[in-house]
Amino acid sequence: MALACIAIILGLAHLLTAKPLDCEPLVPETIDNATMTKLLGMWFYIAAASQHLRTLQELELIKSAYYFLYPSSHQDTFPVTQVMRLKDKCVVDNTSYISVIRDNSTMILHGPNESSVAQLIKSSEDTLMLYHLDGTDKGLSISARAQNLSTEQLEEFKTQVACLGLKEEETFYTSVKDLCPMEEERDDKKHSVEVVEPPLG
């Protein structure tokens, strides 16, 4: 479960399917050196929607999450630290890494027990949106530099969710009040996993 956050954020995605006629098609963002640099640093996982049953069950467990993408000496690779509140426990995982395939804008999470894939749809200085496809089940997730989305960012996410045919009950949002104690961003990560009990009160 320690990989649930990034696994959900990355999902399984390879090819985009056709969208409703009144919606703009999702176009993968070109990943170049500037994009790689832009993705570095801390992100708050804000929301995700999915049709995949197991993913929905995991989304329901995640009360809050944030993660760091670090630079690496290996080209097109990000070491990852993620911090999640799963119900009443804070879980810290810093054993995973993400590899990037620039040709098809794909990001692959490599973890100790599983791997998952997503396609980068949109990134900016403030937000990161990823498209997921597990079999025929579609999904979308958004992360942000801030703990909350602006009204415009939230509406854009909701519009894209609707365009994918995802339902309101298939969409889950995190809560700032449930955020785990902040981990400090590091230049290089320690290779360990620990479970941190939530603070009292």
Secondary structure as a PSIPRED ss2 file (coil, helix, strand):
# PSIPRED VFORMAT (PSIPRED V4.0)

   1 M C   1.000  0.000  0.000
   2 A C   1.000  0.000  0.000
   3 L C   1.000  0.000  0.000
   4 A H   0.000  1.000  0.000
   5 C H   0.000  1.000  0.000
   6 I H   0.000  1.000  0.000
   7 A H   0.000  1.000  0.000
   8 I H   0.000  1.000  0.000
   9 I H   0.000  1.000  0.000
  10 L H   0.000  1.000  0.000
  11 G C   1.000  0.000  0.000
  12 L C   1.000  0.000  0.000
  13 A C   1.000  0.000  0.000
  14 H C   1.000  0.000  0.000
  15 L C   1.000  0.000  0.000
  16 L C   1.000  0.000  0.000
  17 T C   1.000  0.000  0.000
  18 A C   1.000  0.000  0.000
  19 K C   1.000  0.000  0.000
  20 P C   1.000  0.000  0.000
  21 L C   1.000  0.000  0.000
  22 D C   1.000  0.000  0.000
  23 C C   1.000  0.000  0.000
  24 E C   1.000  0.000  0.000
  25 P C   1.000  0.000  0.000
  26 L C   1.000  0.000  0.000
  27 V C   1.000  0.000  0.000
  28 P C   1.000  0.000  0.000
  29 E C   1.000  0.000  0.000
  30 T C   1.000  0.000  0.000
  31 I C   1.000  0.000  0.000
  32 D C   1.000  0.000  0.000
  33 N H   0.000  1.000  0.000
  34 A H   0.000  1.000  0.000
  35 T H   0.000  1.000  0.000
  36 M H   0.000  1.000  0.000
  37 T H   0.000  1.000  0.000
  38 K H   0.000  1.000  0.000
  39 L H   0.000  1.000  0.000
  40 L C   1.000  0.000  0.000
  41 G E   0.000  0.000  1.000
  42 M E   0.000  0.000  1.000
  43 W E   0.000  0.000  1.000
  44 F E   0.000  0.000  1.000
  45 Y E   0.000  0.000  1.000
  46 I E   0.000  0.000  1.000
  47 A E   0.000  0.000  1.000
  48 A E   0.000  0.000  1.000
  49 A E   0.000  0.000  1.000
  50 S E   0.000  0.000  1.000
  51 Q C   1.000  0.000  0.000
  52 H C   1.000  0.000  0.000
  53 L H   0.000  1.000  0.000
  54 R H   0.000  1.000  0.000
  55 T H   0.000  1.000  0.000
  56 L H   0.000  1.000  0.000
  57 Q H   0.000  1.000  0.000
  58 E H   0.000  1.000  0.000
  59 L H   0.000  1.000  0.000
  60 E H   0.000  1.000  0.000
  61 L H   0.000  1.000  0.000
  62 I E   0.000  0.000  1.000
  63 K E   0.000  0.000  1.000
  64 S E   0.000  0.000  1.000
  65 A E   0.000  0.000  1.000
  66 Y E   0.000  0.000  1.000
  67 Y E   0.000  0.000  1.000
  68 F E   0.000  0.000  1.000
  69 L E   0.000  0.000  1.000
  70 Y C   1.000  0.000  0.000
  71 P C   1.000  0.000  0.000
  72 S C   1.000  0.000  0.000
  73 S C   1.000  0.000  0.000
  74 H C   1.000  0.000  0.000
  75 Q C   1.000  0.000  0.000
  76 D C   1.000  0.000  0.000
  77 T E   0.000  0.000  1.000
  78 F E   0.000  0.000  1.000
  79 P E   0.000  0.000  1.000
  80 V E   0.000  0.000  1.000
  81 T E   0.000  0.000  1.000
  82 Q E   0.000  0.000  1.000
  83 V E   0.000  0.000  1.000
  84 M E   0.000  0.000  1.000
  85 R E   0.000  0.000  1.000
  86 L E   0.000  0.000  1.000
  87 K C   1.000  0.000  0.000
  88 D C   1.000  0.000  0.000
  89 K E   0.000  0.000  1.000
  90 C E   0.000  0.000  1.000
  91 V E   0.000  0.000  1.000
  92 V E   0.000  0.000  1.000
  93 D E   0.000  0.000  1.000
  94 N E   0.000  0.000  1.000
  95 T E   0.000  0.000  1.000
  96 S E   0.000  0.000  1.000
  97 Y E   0.000  0.000  1.000
  98 I E   0.000  0.000  1.000
  99 S E   0.000  0.000  1.000
 100 V E   0.000  0.000  1.000
 101 I E   0.000  0.000  1.000
 102 R H   0.000  1.000  0.000
 103 D H   0.000  1.000  0.000
 104 N H   0.000  1.000  0.000
 105 S C   1.000  0.000  0.000
 106 T E   0.000  0.000  1.000
 107 M E   0.000  0.000  1.000
 108 I E   0.000  0.000  1.000
 109 L E   0.000  0.000  1.000
 110 H E   0.000  0.000  1.000
 111 G C   1.000  0.000  0.000
 112 P C   1.000  0.000  0.000
 113 N C   1.000  0.000  0.000
 114 E C   1.000  0.000  0.000
 115 S E   0.000  0.000  1.000
 116 S E   0.000  0.000  1.000
 117 V E   0.000  0.000  1.000
 118 A E   0.000  0.000  1.000
 119 Q E   0.000  0.000  1.000
 120 L E   0.000  0.000  1.000
 121 I E   0.000  0.000  1.000
 122 K E   0.000  0.000  1.000
 123 S E   0.000  0.000  1.000
 124 S C   1.000  0.000  0.000
 125 E C   1.000  0.000  0.000
 126 D C   1.000  0.000  0.000
 127 T E   0.000  0.000  1.000
 128 L E   0.000  0.000  1.000
 129 M E   0.000  0.000  1.000
 130 L E   0.000  0.000  1.000
 131 Y E   0.000  0.000  1.000
 132 H E   0.000  0.000  1.000
 133 L E   0.000  0.000  1.000
 134 D E   0.000  0.000  1.000
 135 G C   1.000  0.000  0.000
 136 T C   1.000  0.000  0.000
 137 D E   0.000  0.000  1.000
 138 K E   0.000  0.000  1.000
 139 G E   0.000  0.000  1.000
 140 L E   0.000  0.000  1.000
 141 S E   0.000  0.000  1.000
 142 I E   0.000  0.000  1.000
 143 S E   0.000  0.000  1.000
 144 A E   0.000  0.000  1.000
 145 R C   1.000  0.000  0.000
 146 A C   1.000  0.000  0.000
 147 Q C   1.000  0.000  0.000
 148 N C   1.000  0.000  0.000
 149 L C   1.000  0.000  0.000
 150 S C   1.000  0.000  0.000
 151 T H   0.000  1.000  0.000
 152 E H   0.000  1.000  0.000
 153 Q H   0.000  1.000  0.000
 154 L H   0.000  1.000  0.000
 155 E H   0.000  1.000  0.000
 156 E H   0.000  1.000  0.000
 157 F H   0.000  1.000  0.000
 158 K H   0.000  1.000  0.000
 159 T H   0.000  1.000  0.000
 160 Q H   0.000  1.000  0.000
 161 V H   0.000  1.000  0.000
 162 A H   0.000  1.000  0.000
 163 C H   0.000  1.000  0.000
 164 L C   1.000  0.000  0.000
 165 G C   1.000  0.000  0.000
 166 L C   1.000  0.000  0.000
 167 K C   1.000  0.000  0.000
 168 E H   0.000  1.000  0.000
 169 E H   0.000  1.000  0.000
 170 E H   0.000  1.000  0.000
 171 T E   0.000  0.000  1.000
 172 F E   0.000  0.000  1.000
 173 Y E   0.000  0.000  1.000
 174 T C   1.000  0.000  0.000
 175 S C   1.000  0.000  0.000
 176 V H   0.000  1.000  0.000
 177 K H   0.000  1.000  0.000
 178 D H   0.000  1.000  0.000
 179 L C   1.000  0.000  0.000
 180 C C   1.000  0.000  0.000
 181 P C   1.000  0.000  0.000
 182 M C   1.000  0.000  0.000
 183 E C   1.000  0.000  0.000
 184 E C   1.000  0.000  0.000
 185 E C   1.000  0.000  0.000
 186 R C   1.000  0.000  0.000
 187 D C   1.000  0.000  0.000
 188 D C   1.000  0.000  0.000
 189 K C   1.000  0.000  0.000
 190 K C   1.000  0.000  0.000
 191 H C   1.000  0.000  0.000
 192 S C   1.000  0.000  0.000
 193 V E   0.000  0.000  1.000
 194 E E   0.000  0.000  1.000
 195 V E   0.000  0.000  1.000
 196 V E   0.000  0.000  1.000
 197 E C   1.000  0.000  0.000
 198 P C   1.000  0.000  0.000
 199 P C   1.000  0.000  0.000
 200 L C   1.000  0.000  0.000
 201 G C   1.000  0.000  0.000
